[in-house]
Amino acid sequence: MVCYIKSAIELPLLSSSAAVLEVVFPRIFNSPSILLFSSMRAEAAATPTSPMAPGLFDKKGRGEAQVEEKRVYDSSVDHKGRVPLRASTGAWKAALFIIAIEFSERLSYFGLATNLIIYLTKVLHQDVKTAAKNVNYWSGVTTMMPLVGGFVADAYLGRFSTVLCSTLIYLGGLILLSMCQLVPSLKPCDSGTCHRSLRVHEIIFSVAIYLISIGTGGHKPSLESFGADQFEDDHEEERKKKMSYFNWWNFGLCCGVLLGVTVIVYIEDKVLVAAMAKRHLPYPSDAAQLYEAPKSQKSDKRLLCHTDQIRFLDKAAIIEHRDDEAAFEAEKLNTWRLATVTQVEETKLILAMVPIWLASLPFGISIAQTSTFFIKQASIMDRKLAGGFDIPPASVYSLAAISMIITVSCYDKILVPFLRRATGNERGISILRRIGIGMGFSIVAMAAAAIVERKRLRVAEAEQTSVVSMSVFWLAPQFIILGFADGFTVVGLQEYFYGQVPDSMRSLGLAFYLSVLGTANFLSSLLITVVDHLTGEGGRAGWFSKDLNKSRLDLFYWLLAAINAVNLCGYVYQASRYSYKNVQRKVGIANFTEQDIESS
């Protein structure tokens, strides 16, 4: 059965991409998997199809309410430009396919990411401090690149073409990485057995992993928002399913782990210029007097309700020549002088997002430790199981993945239904509250990591061996608790940066979420450098030594716990004052329209 996928790309871009695929892969293009892409719902590039257009109704005499339920009226069209059928397009039948793609990509990515620090220290012979910083640099680039990928997807290529191109780049990186191990002249060798330089291998290896970073940059923001777009916001059942989508997206993502800004910037600039130009004008007594696009121009674009946050920007929507029709018409044409309420509210959304983004950084710094120091700790602990089997150090990361899988499953299937009944809120708890709960878990995780590391150092001091007899499963609490934190904060951040940005910026919105983790990796590297410098002054032994048994990671973890605790206090204050995005939802079709204003 062919499933249709809706997409937030323009139809001409989709058609050209499909045509290229059909030329390159003429025999497999009509397979079900490829048809999933060739039959997407896409945003109409031309004037939206009227619900009363000829041929829209399958049978004469059917009521408009039935047609409203049968068709999807969110400005999407299928690959032939028709209004999509709800029963055979979008929703879970398309989203599950997209989740499967993400599962495959994460499988290969985490196979590289979790073993990188071991490879740098054991094969390329870097010291622990240098290797940790290099892993942070790579992780930072990898999670910052989606800002570029989201921009390209929203402004130029569209999501389908962006995913396709980035996948080819990603594949090129993986092929190059494989060549580093398969081609004899590129393979690394032990300096004790051969005298060949590692330089060529290091260059090819670096190019390969950064190609993967670039590929991830296009794949990550576009594919996730692509899947979320399969659920219509104005349809109650699909809207509720979308809330589960981010949970199951992360379920698929963690299963993979377990196995191995032009549009809004332009609007924002106009709004700020218009507000500054009219800064001396008084506020109108009624917000309804602010300018909004007339009904003839509204089309299917969702309009935002006025809020009282950052009221200065409201001046951009003040009409100066209300009583002079000719002057008013000229004023409307000058977008640098008059902005709509929706444009003003979109600017407010971007500005309100900044403090939440900043408050998420300390959490990201804590997460950065899982792929660096946590893994290195595991490599010098007892990893033997019954029968003499040694657990690979990177496999300990699976505890966090298992924990997150359990968390999102229980949250979606048990906690949310209970909280919906208890609070009457369809989300169960608010997005920002969910993020805050995860931040609280990260504090506990860092405290647990500090306590365990202190115990490990005592054992190392007593045994005087490089690999201590202490079981690697002592690290389980910190991995598991951080898995809980991921299940709340990471998923919450995805929901926030998808739902609280303007509709035209959803790919870039999810890129902002990923940039939290990317920036946090850079900050983690900077923090290591600063702490190492301060604690090593005057010839003292710093917190970071080439020998982990002589380092003081426990103090570093306590520092992270303290930073996160102070940050959480500031976050709670910000969240308590936050106003969520208000959307004017359309109810009804054809010539009947009423506005149902509700909070997203």
Helices and strands as residue ranges (DSSP letters): E 6-10, H 11-24, H 32-38, E 41-43, H 64-70, E 76-77, H 91-113, H 116-122, H 128-152, I 153-157, H 159-182, H 199-228, H 236-258, H 262-277, G 287-289, H 295-298, E 303-304, G 311-317, H 325-333, H 341-359, H 361-368, G 369-371, H 373-379, G 393-397, H 398-410, I 411-415, H 416-423, H 431-463, G 472-475, H 476-485, I 486-490, H 491-499, G 503-505, H 506-535, G 537-539, G 548-550, H 553-576, E 582-587, E 594-599
